[in-house]
């Protein structure tokens, strides 16, 4: 159960990173996973792992949201719920305890700061106080960068930090946390505490080091990183390649095992990378089809398997379909999800087909292969996700239309 929760958290974080131009680093079961999201001139870093320790605070599962910025003053603060520090056995910091002037907030939270006017100005915003009050956290503070263990930062570097207990597996909570930090940073700028970087060349990363212009907001993940994130998101398995085969993702849909990988073809002294997806299955009746874009370079397909039934209208004039049973193919692509996903490929050159084929040692009648390929290396996570969706819908559709066996254990590829 714990393993499933960690995988679920990592999947949620990876999706959030993709949607918000961020970067996700998977720490596995016992490592530190990180979600880095840009906000204006800063980088917000959410980390989560097991075994957090800060002084006398010890947490089994934790999350920590931090951001570094250049400060104009020496203002620091610490906000925590009444009883939190006594419960955790940690002494209250050597800061002055202030009331912010709102009865409900003052009754629930202890507010320590070294400057009365600034903490009151920071918490003057009622929306900000409401966002803080709706979170359960252990510690929310602004500290000097020089106090960070192992960090060698300039004197004017400060860290805003929020630490909470548990695993964040809710996208809405992620939105809430990052919105809160954005509001606090903007407020710190307004009251003259934080410096907003206006020149990209002066921006700093999480270690207070200058960030190169080309790295600001850039997504420079390799194909391997993209595939790893995707595998975690869909609940699949990423397998690193060897000198004999490429990286691949295995995904289990019901009892079928879908395989995503690449292969290379040499043509006229050039090497081209093809991305392919395939799955073996068992049909009761002979049924073949091939769908390809009008610009596709078709090769490596046993054309003799197809009858001379060509339909250029089943999916629009950008696609060509061949089959031995027009009725079954039309029923298959009438599923709105299948039709939308195929048409969503637009101008991409691809071919998708179902043929009878020997899979490994399974040399028997009725074994077919559902196969997709395109002459490019797909590194877009959303595009790959749609491809897995398409195959899942096709398999379910083939059960209803073509009579593939949905109870027989699926065949496997030898990797």
C-alpha positions, -999 to +999 in steps of 0.1 A: +000+000+000+029+024+009+045+016-024+013+024-043+010+057-025+045+067-034+040+058-070+007+077-070+023+108-055+051+107-081+026+103-109+006+133-097+038+154-094+051+144-128+018+154-144+018+187-126+054+194-138+043+187-174+013+210-172+032+239-156+066+239-174+082+224-144+106+195-139+101+163-119+129+142-104+118+107-093+135+097-061+120+062-061+106+045-029+132+058-004+149+087-022+139+124-024+115+132-052+115+168-064+090+189-083+105+222-096+081+248-109+090+283-121+072+313-107+081+348-121+118+350-115+120+323-089+121+285-088+097+268-063+110+234-052+087+208-036+105+177-022+091+147-006+106+116+010+109+096+042+128+105+073+128+143+077+149+157+105+153+193+116+167+197+151+143+177+172+116+175+145+114+140+130+088+130+104+083+096+087+068+110+055+071+147+047+069+173+020+089+205+020+083+235-003+111+260-006+123+290-026+154+311-025+154+349-031+176+380-026+164+400+004+166+438+011+162+434+049+170+409+076+134+401+082+126+365+094+095+348+107+081+315+118+044+305+117+030+273+133-001+260+149-006+262+186+009+231+203+029+220+173+063+226+187+054+213+221+040+181+205+072+176+184+095+184+214+112+213+197+119+246+215+102+277+202+126+299+181+141+330+196+118+354+179+091+377+193+056+364+194+031+387+177-007+388+173-018+397+138-051+412+150-076+385+138-091+366+166-096+332+148-061+333+133-044+343+165-062+316+184-050+289+160-015+300+151+017+312+168+034+339+148+071+346+156+091+374+138+119+398+144+100+428+129+065+436+141+056+460+112+067+436+085+049+405+098+017+425+102+020+439+067+027+404+053-003+389+070-026+418+064-040+401+033-071+381+045-069+358+014-033+349+024-043+341+060-072+319+047-048+299+025-025+293+054-054+283+077-066+257+053-033+238+053-020+214+079+017+219+082+045+216+108+066+246+101+063+277+079+093+301+081+116+326+064+152+321+073+187+333+063+204+313+036+235+311+058+215+290+083+210+262+057+232+232+064+259+226+038+249+256+017+273+284+009+251+313+000+255+351-002+244+371+029+214+385+011+200+351+002+170+340+022+148+308+021+111+306+024+102+271+036+070+252+045+073+217+059+043+193+063+037+157+072+024+131+048+023+124+011+008+149-013-013+129-038-038+155-047-034+179-076-056+205-059-033+206-029-003+211-052-021+241-068-029+254-033+007+252-021+023+268-051-004+296-052+003+303-015+040+306-021+034+329-051+012+351-029+038+353-001+066+361-026+046+389-042+037+402-008+073+401+004+082+422-027+054+447-019+066+453+017+102+457+006+116+424+019+123+404-013+140+416-045+123+407-078+148+399-105+140+419-136+171+408-156+171+371-165+209+371-162+206+379-125+183+350-118+195+323-093+187+287-089+179+267-057+216+270-046+218+307-052+239+303-083+232+322-116+209+305-140+218+306-177+193+323-199+187+293-221+177+273-190+150+296-178+117+278-183+133+254-207+124+217-209+156+199-217+146+164-206+160+136-226+139+109-241+148+085-213+136+110-187+104+116-205+097+079-209+105+073-172+080+099-161+054+086-184+059+050-172+054+062-136+023+082-145+005+054-163+016+027-139+039+010-164+074-003-163+104+015-178+132-008-189+166+007-197+180-004-230+211-024-238+235-025-268+211-050-284+178-032-278+164+003-270+147+016-239+111+005-236+080+008-216+057-021-207+021-014-199-005-039-188-040-033-201-062-060-186-044-092-196-026-076-226+010-064-224+016-033-246+052-026-255+067+008-266+102+010-279+123+022-309+144+007-336+168+021-362+169+017-400+198+027-422+187+043-455+212+058-480+240+063-454+216+078-429+202+062-398+165+069-389+148+062-356+113+047-356+090+047-326+067+017-324+040+003-301+028-033-304+008-059-285+001-096-293-034-109-291-055-139-301-085-136-325-113-160-331-117-149-367-093-137-394-095-099-394-069-076-408-067-038-412-041-011-419-046+026-413-020+050-424-016+087-432-015+097-468+022+107-465+033+076-447+062+056-461+048+021-457+072-008-454+077-040-435+040-049-438+028-082-454+005-066-480-008-099-492-027-103-460-050-075-470-078-078-494-084-050-520-108-031-498-096+005-496-116+031-479-105+068-479-136+081-462-137+062-430-114+086-412-112+115-436-091+123-467-059+125-447-060+088-440-061+056-460-076+024-446-073-012-459-090-042-445-105-076-453-137-067-436-150-032-441-180-036-418-158-046-388-134-017-394-161+009-397-176-004-364-142-002-348-134+034-358-169+045-349-159+045-313-155+082-307-123+078-286-106+058-312-116+081-341-106+112-322-072+098-312-063+087-347-075+120-363-056+138-336-023+126-351-029+152-378-001+155-403+021+129-386+034+101-409+024+068-393+009+034-399-014+014-377-022-022-385-035-056-372-021-087-389-016-123-382+020-129-371+042-153-352+051-138-318+082-154-303+074-191-298+037-187-303+036-202-338-001-209-340-032-198-360-050-168-346-021-150-330-022-114-343-002-082-336-016-048-332+012-025-344+019+012-347+050+030-360+062+064-370+095+075-386+106+097-357+117+095-320+086+105-300+097+125-269+065+144-262+049+129-231+013+139-241+017+124-275+030+091-260+002+091-234-024+094-262-008+065-280-012+043-249-048+055-247-054+046-284-041+010-279-062+005-248-094+017-266-085-004-297-081-036-276-115-030-259-130-022-293-116-053-308-132-074-281-166-060-291-162-059-328-137-085-339-141-112-313-106-112-298-103-133-267-105-112-236-101-140-211-071-159-225-038-150-209-019-125-231+013-133-250+046-116-241+075-103-261+109-116-253+131-087-242 
